[in-house]
Amino acid sequence: MVRQARSEATRRRIITSAVEVFNEIGYPAAGLGDIIERAELTKGALYYHFDSKESLATAIIEEGSVRLAEAF
């Protein structure tokens, strides 16, 4: 259970950092290195959860869609 909670916390940290970086410099200019640096994680941690910048962006969009649907 502890490992799963830590994994979810890491995933959340990656997503939060990606949203911040995308907002600051835009999606096209953002690199995975920028996100890794912001999240203060390793490349391995990011790739454990997401296999590309596109899959990370997809997760952000899906999560936003779920939150929007829940709001209504």
C-alpha positions in Angstrom: 0.0 0.0 0.0 2.8 2.4 0.9 4.5 1.8 -2.5 1.3 2.4 -4.4 0.8 5.7 -2.5 4.4 6.8 -3.3 3.9 5.9 -6.9 0.7 7.9 -7.2 2.4 10.9 -5.4 5.3 10.7 -8.0 2.8 10.6 -10.9 1.0 13.6 -9.4 4.2 15.5 -9.0 5.1 14.8 -12.7 1.7 16.0 -13.9 1.7 19.1 -11.8 5.2 20.0 -13.0 4.2 19.4 -16.6 1.2 21.6 -16.3 3.3 24.4 -14.8 6.0 24.1 -17.5 3.5 23.9 -20.4 1.8 27.0 -19.0 5.1 28.9 -18.6 6.8 28.1 -21.9 4.2 26.4 -24.0 3.9 22.7 -25.0 6.1 22.9 -28.1 9.0 24.5 -26.2 8.7 22.2 -23.2 11.1 19.3 -23.0 10.9 16.3 -20.7 14.1 17.6 -19.2 12.3 20.8 -18.1 9.6 18.7 -16.5 12.0 16.4 -14.8 14.0 19.3 -13.4 10.8 21.0 -12.2 9.6 17.8 -10.5 13.0 17.2 -9.0 12.8 13.5 -10.2 14.9 11.2 -12.3 14.3 10.4 -16.0 13.5 6.9 -14.9 10.7 8.0 -12.6 9.1 10.0 -15.5 9.4 7.1 -17.9 8.0 4.7 -15.4 4.8 6.6 -15.6 4.8 8.1 -19.1 6.5 6.9 -22.2 6.5 10.3 -24.0 5.6 13.9 -23.7 2.5 13.1 -25.7 1.4 10.5 -23.3 1.9 12.9 -20.4 -0.1 15.6 -22.2 -2.9 13.0 -22.9 -3.0 12.1 -19.2 -3.3 15.8 -18.3 -6.2 16.3 -20.8 -8.0 13.2 -19.6 -7.7 14.2 -16.0 -9.0 17.7 -16.8 -11.9 16.2 -18.7 -12.8 14.0 -15.7 -12.6 17.0 -13.3 -14.8 19.1 -15.6 -17.4 16.3 -15.9 -17.4 16.0 -12.1 -18.0 19.7 -11.7 -21.1 19.4 -13.8 
